[in-house]
Amino acid sequence: MLRIAVAALVVAATGCASSSGAAAAGRAGNATVTGSVAYPATGLQGDPCSAVRVKVTENNSPALGWGEVKQSRNNRCSFNVSGLPEDKDLNVELVVDAGLKCANGAAPTVTPGPTKMKIAKFAAPVVSFKLACE
């Protein structure tokens, strides 16, 4: 009975560990996208670094990779999305939560828009985004 319970636990843990994003679809790789998000020193309501995420997709697929956005210095956030498939046409974009607003109540603008790129194995291109309130 104990063997059955241990085997079931191992199967369940293995299933959960491989059920997210790129790993489940078999598209995980060794490429990484890294960069920064600049934001204005004043004029934003909320914490920009906790209200943005970097989304990487291939065609119309669900998001790929494992991303992280952290507070940096000089009004910047830094980000890193790893585990991306190499030599595929990828779309990299900054997604802003609806709760992040400019002082006038409008959503901040993001530049550049979605960026298409092909990343070589073990490469880590840098993409810089900017949030602005107008």
N, C-alpha and C positions, 0 to 999 in steps of 0.2 A: 504494500500500500504506500509506503514511504517513497519507494522508487517511482511509482506512478505520479505522485504529487510533485516530486523533484523534476521529473521529465516534463510534466505539464507546465511547471514554473519556467523551465528553460525554454520551452517552445513559446510560451507567452512573452517572455522577455525578449527573445530573438525577434518575434513578430512586431513588437512595439518599437524596438530599436531600428528596424528597417522600414518603418511605415511612414517616414516623413519625406516630403518633397522629392529631391533628386535621387536620393538613395532608393526609394521605393520604385522609381521609374527606371532605375539602372543607368541614369545619366550623370552620376557624380563623377567628378574629375579632379584634376590637380591645378586648375586655373583659379585665379583670385582677382577681384576688382577691389581697389582701395582708393581712398580719396578724402575729400573734405566738403563740408557744407558751410559756406560763409553766410552770416546773417547780420542784419543791422544791429548796432549797439542799443538803439532805442526804437520804439514803435511796434514791437511785437508783444502780444498778450499771450503769455505761456512760455514754456521751456522748449525752444526749438529742437534741441537734441533728443528729447524724449517724444517729440511729436512728428518726427520724420523717420522714414525707413527707405532703404535702397532696395528696389525690386529688380531682379534679373530674371528675364524670361527668354525662352527659345520659341519663336513663332507665337502661337497662342497657348503655350503650355502654362501650367501653374508655375508659381515662383520657384526658382532653382537656388541651390546653395544655402548657406547658413550665414546670415548677416548680423552685424553688430554696429550700433552707432553710439559714440561716446562723446562727452563734452571734451573739448580741446581748449586751446587758449586763443586770445585775440578774436573773440566772437566767431568761433568756428566749432564745428563738430567734426570728428573724424569717423570714417566708416571703413568696414572691411567685410567683403562677402567672399567666402571661400567655398571650396568643393564644387566649383563650376566645371562643366564639360569643356574640354579644349577643342579648338578648331571647329566650332559651331557658330552660326550667326546668332549672337545674343543681343538682347535689348536691355539697356541699363537705364533706369529712371528713378527719380526721387519722388516718393509719395508722401504727401503732407496730410496729417490728420485734420479732420474738419474743425477740431477745437482750436487749432493755432490760427489766430487772427491778427491783423494789423490793428493799430489804434483806432482806425476809422471803421472797423468791423469787417473789412474785406479780407479775403484770403490772400496770403502773400503769393507773389509770382515766383516761379522757379525758372532759372536759366542754367544750363541749356535744357531743352526738352529731352525726351527719350533719345538715347545715344546708341547706335548700333555698332557692334564691334565683334571681332573674331579674336579669341585669346589663345595664344600658343600654350603648350604644356608647360606647367610650372611658371608661367608668366604672371605678372601682377600690374596691369596698366593702372594709371591714376586718372580718375575722373573728378573734376571739381564742379560742384553745384553752387548756386547762389540764390538765397531767398531775399526778396526785396518787397518793400511796401511803398506804394506810390499814391 
